[in-house]
Amino acid sequence: MENVNQEPVFIALNIGINDLKFNVKIVEMQKLKAIVAIDFGDFVIKGFRVNFSNYKNEEGDELWITPPCYRDGNGKYRPIFYIPDKDLWEAIRKKIVEEYKKASEAHFKKRLDVSDLDL
């Protein structure tokens, strides 16, 4: 008879930034520009936000990327997903911005019925 109380076996993920799949949903709001989900293969993290910022980032864009978070009882936002490795967070942030720009361009071309030849 099989032991049903066995604990699951966890393995370390060895994934490169280019192995991640980004699903960008464009949102046409004043500050919120998009919601992004990152697919790691066996699981997906939803809720990364692309926001408009009054300040320019290192690339000169006025975009601010935030990880998924929740609002606590005191009204303060707390992260659900945290990356302690700053270099890894920066690589993911840059990739989110890159994917957002592609999705945004495609979204507005379709919405405004514009082709590359019209530009």
C-alpha positions as CSV (number, residue, x, y, z in Angstrom):
1,M,0.0,0.0,0.0
2,E,1.3,3.5,-0.9
3,N,2.2,5.9,1.8
4,V,-0.2,8.9,1.3
5,N,1.6,11.0,4.0
6,Q,4.8,11.4,2.0
7,E,6.1,14.9,1.7
8,P,6.5,16.3,-1.8
9,V,10.0,16.5,-3.2
10,F,11.2,20.0,-4.1
11,I,13.9,20.6,-6.7
12,A,15.9,23.8,-7.3
13,L,14.8,25.8,-10.3
14,N,17.6,26.7,-12.6
15,I,15.9,29.2,-15.0
16,G,17.5,32.0,-17.0
17,I,15.7,35.3,-17.5
18,N,15.1,34.4,-21.2
19,D,13.3,31.2,-20.1
20,L,10.5,33.2,-18.4
21,K,7.3,33.9,-20.3
22,F,5.7,37.3,-19.7
23,N,2.0,37.8,-20.2
24,V,1.2,41.5,-20.3
25,K,-2.4,42.8,-20.0
26,I,-2.6,46.5,-21.1
27,V,-4.8,48.6,-18.8
28,E,-5.7,52.1,-19.9
29,M,-5.9,53.9,-16.6
30,Q,-4.3,57.2,-15.5
31,K,-1.4,55.7,-13.4
32,L,-1.7,51.9,-14.0
33,K,-0.5,50.9,-17.4
34,A,-0.4,47.1,-17.3
35,I,-0.6,44.0,-15.2
36,V,2.0,41.3,-15.9
37,A,2.1,37.6,-15.1
38,I,5.4,35.7,-15.2
39,D,5.3,32.1,-16.1
40,F,8.2,30.0,-14.6
41,G,7.0,26.8,-16.2
42,D,5.5,24.9,-13.2
43,F,4.0,28.0,-11.7
44,V,2.9,31.5,-12.6
45,I,3.2,34.7,-10.5
46,K,0.5,37.2,-11.4
47,G,0.1,40.8,-10.3
48,F,3.3,42.7,-11.3
49,R,2.2,46.2,-12.1
50,V,3.5,48.7,-14.6
51,N,2.7,52.2,-13.3
52,F,3.2,55.7,-14.7
53,S,5.8,57.6,-12.6
54,N,6.5,61.3,-12.3
55,Y,10.2,60.4,-12.3
56,K,12.4,58.8,-15.0
57,N,14.0,55.4,-14.4
58,E,17.6,54.5,-15.5
59,E,16.4,53.9,-19.1
60,G,14.7,57.4,-19.2
61,D,11.2,55.9,-19.1
62,E,8.5,57.2,-16.7
63,L,7.6,53.7,-15.6
64,W,7.6,52.2,-12.1
65,I,7.4,48.4,-11.7
66,T,6.0,46.9,-8.6
67,P,5.7,43.2,-7.6
68,P,2.4,41.7,-6.4
69,C,1.3,43.1,-3.1
70,Y,-1.6,43.4,-0.7
71,R,-3.0,46.1,1.5
72,D,-2.8,45.4,5.2
73,G,-5.2,46.6,7.9
74,N,-3.4,49.9,8.3
75,G,-3.6,50.7,4.6
76,K,0.1,50.0,3.9
77,Y,1.0,47.9,0.9
78,R,3.0,44.7,1.6
79,P,4.8,42.6,-1.0
80,I,3.6,39.1,-1.7
81,F,6.6,38.3,-3.9
82,Y,10.0,39.5,-3.0
83,I,13.4,39.0,-4.7
84,P,16.3,39.6,-2.3
85,D,18.9,39.4,-5.1
86,K,18.9,43.0,-6.4
87,D,20.6,42.1,-9.7
88,L,17.9,39.5,-10.4
89,W,15.1,41.9,-9.5
90,E,16.7,44.5,-11.9
91,A,16.9,42.0,-14.7
92,I,13.2,41.0,-14.2
93,R,12.2,44.7,-14.0
94,K,14.0,45.5,-17.3
95,K,12.4,42.5,-19.0
96,I,9.0,43.6,-17.8
97,V,9.6,47.1,-19.2
98,E,10.8,45.5,-22.5
99,E,7.7,43.2,-22.7
100,Y,5.4,46.1,-21.7
101,K,6.7,48.3,-24.5
102,K,6.1,45.5,-27.1
103,A,2.6,44.7,-25.8
104,S,1.7,48.4,-25.6
105,E,2.8,49.1,-29.1
106,A,0.8,46.1,-30.5
107,H,-2.2,47.0,-28.4
108,F,-2.4,50.6,-29.6
109,K,-1.6,49.7,-33.2
110,K,-4.6,47.3,-33.1
111,R,-6.8,49.7,-31.2
112,L,-6.1,52.6,-33.5
113,D,-6.0,50.4,-36.6
114,V,-2.5,51.5,-37.6
115,S,0.1,49.4,-39.5
116,D,3.8,49.8,-39.6
117,L,3.5,51.3,-43.0
118,D,1.3,54.1,-41.6
119,L,4.1,55.2,-39.2
